[in-house]
């Protein structure tokens, strides 16, 4: 399989999985009794109030929100996989310049996900 074909498959599967998880989470949230409690600013799953470790600990008690977070995670990770595939292809082709540039892009993507954003 060529790189372009693999990238198309990764992007389509990532998008489809993300949409499926997000829709399932929205449907479950709408059908559940705690929809208004989750939407509250003081909700235990409000990612702006709590650190990620505490947020992750609260997700099992809110399966709809867990599905939404998983859908967003898949959506964020899909481009990382795409760039990682490009790095592997450029290494295989022994293209030093494109390998270095793509590793730099991959590092920037990973840093942007790992470091907390302060706006």
C-alpha positions in Angstrom: 0.0 0.0 0.0 1.3 3.4 -1.0 1.7 6.2 1.6 -1.1 8.2 0.0 -3.5 5.2 0.3 -2.5 4.6 3.9 -3.1 8.2 4.8 -6.5 8.2 3.2 -7.4 5.1 5.2 -6.2 6.6 8.4 -8.0 9.9 7.9 -11.3 8.2 6.9 -11.2 5.7 9.8 -10.2 8.3 12.3 -13.0 10.6 11.2 -15.6 7.9 11.1 -14.6 6.6 14.5 -14.6 10.1 16.0 -18.0 10.9 14.5 -19.5 7.6 15.8 -18.2 8.2 19.3 -19.4 11.8 19.3 -22.8 10.9 18.1 -23.1 8.0 20.6 -22.1 10.4 23.4 -24.6 13.0 22.3 -27.4 10.5 22.0 -26.6 9.0 25.4 -26.3 12.5 26.9 -29.6 13.5 25.5 -31.3 10.3 26.7 -29.8 10.4 30.2 -31.3 12.0 33.2 -28.1 14.0 34.1 -27.8 16.1 30.9 -28.4 19.4 32.8 -25.9 18.3 35.6 -23.2 17.6 33.1 -23.8 21.0 31.4 -23.4 22.9 34.6 -20.3 24.9 35.2 -19.7 23.1 38.4 -20.0 19.7 36.7 -17.3 17.1 37.8 -16.5 16.6 34.1 -15.9 20.3 33.3 -12.4 20.2 31.8 -11.7 23.9 32.5 -12.1 23.5 36.3 -10.3 20.2 37.0 -6.9 18.8 36.1 -6.9 15.9 33.6 -6.2 13.3 36.3 -9.3 14.3 38.3 -11.3 14.6 35.1 -10.4 11.1 34.0 -11.4 9.8 37.4 -14.9 11.3 37.0 -15.5 10.0 33.5 -16.7 6.4 34.5 -19.6 7.9 36.3 -20.6 9.8 33.2 -20.5 7.4 30.2 -21.9 9.9 27.7 -19.2 12.4 28.5 -16.6 9.7 28.3 -17.7 8.9 24.8 -17.6 12.6 23.9 -14.0 12.9 25.2 -13.0 9.7 23.4 -14.4 11.1 20.2 -12.5 14.3 20.6 -9.3 12.3 21.5 -9.6 10.2 18.3 -10.2 13.4 16.3 -7.0 15.0 17.8 -4.9 11.9 17.4 -5.8 11.2 13.7 -3.5 14.0 12.3 -0.7 12.7 14.5 -0.9 9.3 13.0 -1.0 10.8 9.6 2.2 12.7 10.2 3.9 9.7 11.8 3.1 7.7 8.6 4.7 10.4 6.6 7.8 10.3 8.8 8.0 6.5 8.3 7.7 6.9 4.5 10.4 9.6 4.3 12.7 7.5 6.4 12.1 4.6 4.1 12.9 6.8 1.1 16.0 8.1 2.9 14.9 11.7 2.3 16.8 13.5 5.0 15.3 17.0 4.5 11.6 15.8 4.5 12.3 13.5 7.4 13.7 16.3 9.5 10.9 18.7 8.6 8.2 16.1 9.2 9.7 15.1 12.6 9.7 18.8 13.5 6.0 19.0 12.6 5.3 15.8 14.6 7.1 17.2 17.6 5.2 20.5 17.4 1.9 18.6 17.3 2.8 16.4 20.3 4.0 19.4 22.2 0.8 21.3 21.5 -1.2 18.4 22.9 0.9 17.8 25.9 1.5 21.3 27.2 -1.4 23.0 28.8 -2.8 26.0 26.9 -2.8 29.3 28.7 -4.7 31.9 26.8 
